[in-house]
Amino acid sequence: GKNAYTKAEVSRHNTRTDCWIIIKDK
């Protein structure tokens, strides 16, 4: 789901989250 990642996960994988956002944006 969209809320699969917790705030901690997002903080740890900041770069990965950014990548996902970019992919979703496309």
Buried (B, 14 or more C-beta within 10 A) or exposed (E): EEEEBEEEEEEEEEEEBEEEEEEEEE
